[in-house]
Amino acid sequence: MRILRAADRAAVPWKNGGGLTREVAVWPQDAGFDDFEWRVSIAEVRDAGPFSRFEGVERILAILDGRMRLEFADSVAELDAASAPLTFSGSESCSGTPLDGPVVDLNLMTRGRAGRMQRLRRGIVRDGLVVALATTRIGTETLHRFDAALVEAPVALGGDAYHLRVVIR
């Protein structure tokens, strides 16, 4: 298991320059926006605007703090921290509008793979990435808010976290 501390993440501009994101993990390591197989990030959304487009990429988004309206060509979704993660195509035009203040969201993007994102409070995690929403125990380690753990063998989880998995299609 590898621990990825939130305090070690640098803020970088979005692909379209409209905001900031902090990369949690990417594969292959050191891949950029155009050549990742999967990427997990936490973004801060302060202003309304278009999402970056990623042709051929599946996106899964969960709201960690705040409320946001997402507008697509043929639908609208309003999400908050209690909402289930939303899956959509990175090729699709999408615009986001924070409601009632800034928003923090968790993003899983996959290219040629299927992604899964599930909120857990306890259980056994066999593989994947765990992102803590509050102080969380994973095995013998303690994760704090937005810390993450890359898991490769079964380990006990106790706390509030998202579990993300990527599988080959």
Secondary structure, 3 states (H helix, E strand, C coil): CEEECHHHCCEEECCCCCCEEEEEEEECCCCCCCCCCEEEEEEEECCCEECCCCCCCEEEEEEEEEEEEEEECCCEEEEECCCCCEEEECCCCEEEEEEEEEEEEEEEEECCEEEEEEEEEEEEECCEEEEECCCEEECCEEECCCCEEEECCCEEEEEEEEEEEEEEC
